[in-house]
Amino acid sequence: MRAFLERGSYVFLKAPPPSMPTDHKVNLAQVFLVSSVAAIGGFLFGFDSGVINGTVDALQLAFKSSSVGSGFNVASMLLGCAVGAFAAGSMADKFGRRAVMIVTAVLFAVSAWGSGIASSSEEFVIYRVLGGFAVGAASVLCPAYISEVAPASMRGRLASLQQLAIVLGLFMAFLSNFAIAAAANGASSPFWFGFQGWQWMFWMELIPAVVFLLTLFFIPESPRYLVAAGKTERAHGVFQRLGCLAHEAEQKVREVLATLESGQKPRLADLRNKASGKIEPILWVGIGLATLQQLVGINVVFYYGAVLWQAAGFSESDALLINVISGAVNIGSTLVAIALVDRIGRKPLLIGGSIGMSISLGVLAYIFATSGSSPDGALKLVGTAGIAALIAANTYVFFFGVSWGPVMWVMLGEMFKNRIRGAALSISGFAQWVANFAITMTFPILLSKFGLGGAYGLYTVFAIFSIFFVMKLVRETKGKTLEEM
């Protein structure tokens, strides 16, 4: 396998002026394959997040848990995600990107196996928190690693593989759950070897987890981490493996060294500017991008899709079908983003996506707020309102998938300078998962207090705010090397 990874054609990129850092030539096959291996972490991120959806009722029955306990079984992973995202950057700066990704692969496998063998809610939560730690770590490490091995000219497309892998992981979790439930006649029914269907739903994750673990041993450590760690000879070798000639690799090492200060390893304290004593302004931009991605309400669609559409008057079977349609739209829009991100840039995609989300969310809020209700007081869409809401919702998913979904991860992986990248990713990733948790926990409250119209009105406000946030504070990173950041 290593021999295969080291083969591949070379693509020569147009040389910039001598005063600018150079992108050099690239071993395209090598860069793509190592990026794809890292993106498997994103697939596991998506799978681990989605697999719980088909098991909620079965878990409540198996563990005899209350509705509150069942809810915590679902939400417990998010706690691990926040901790994992916060710790991953500093750990990666200390032990290396690849080393920490290997640990996350092991945790994914342990969580998948343990979740299936758990005999109580307490035991289940422990394994889910471990899985959440892996998800949080993968959410910041995988795009960072890809950004650090990819050339500037194609970094956006390669880093977008992370988001594509996430949505594919979600889709495969839904598909796997559906297939197992259908074959076993229910998630609580016996399946292979007498184990229940819900147990096999979690054990399916062992397959990509083992693949991720094994393939990580065939990819190199990030050369930029190696330079920061003082291992310049190894970094020189990795740059050559990625396509640089010997003298070009030496130049890349010098460029990275020039962005580091006095040979000291990166640390969390570097987030504070030495001259002003204040937090580096770019960190606030990263936190803003990370939180706004969640505050526009995207996970309401994917975590509460069935609840949302049944509240809007659709049947349970129709609600589940709408979820599948939304998942397919998300995959398609992510592919569009991969094609565009290095052509038209990050900032135009974010602004265009924000405008599209604002309009579609506003339409949804209006439809939900002005629709009638059934005799029991439940919201009911009549006439063309149901079709209009369905079109608006999937338009919203499309605009998110072509912009904030992948581009936020791309920018977090590349916008920070080498000195603070790991630490800044930790803080931004932590903020993203806290916002995720807040949106997940508050939607049922908003739904009961203000209805779907009120909930989507709030998400519309955040989408509108995101337009001005990007226009005012976000700088374009298209085509720049990491040393130029």
Buried (B, 14 or more C-beta within 10 A) or exposed (E): EEEEBEEBEEBEBEEBEEEEBBBBBBBBBBBBBBBBBBBBBBBBBBBBBBBBBBBBEBBBBBBEBEEEBBBBBBBBBBBBBBBBBBBBBBBBBBBBBBBBBBBBBBBBBBBBBBBBEBEEBEBBBBBBBBBBBBBBBBBBBBBBBBBBBBBBBBBBBBBBBBBBBBBBBBBBBBBBBBBBBEEBEBBBBEBEEEBBBBBBBBBBBBEBBBBBBEBBEBBBBBBBBBBBBBBBEBBBBBBBBBBBEEEBBBBBBEBBBEBBEEEEBBBBEBBEEEEEEEBBEBBEBBBBBBBBBBBBBBBBBBBBBBBBBBBBBBEEEBBBEBBBBBBBBBBBBBBBBBEBBBEEBBBBBBBBBBBBBBBBBBBBBBBBBEBEEEEEEEBBBEEEBBEBBBBBBBBBBBBBBBBBBBBBBBBBBBBBBBBBBBBBBBBBBBBBBBBBBBBBEBBBEBBEEBBBBBBBBBBBBBBBBBBEBBEEEBEEBBBBBBBBB
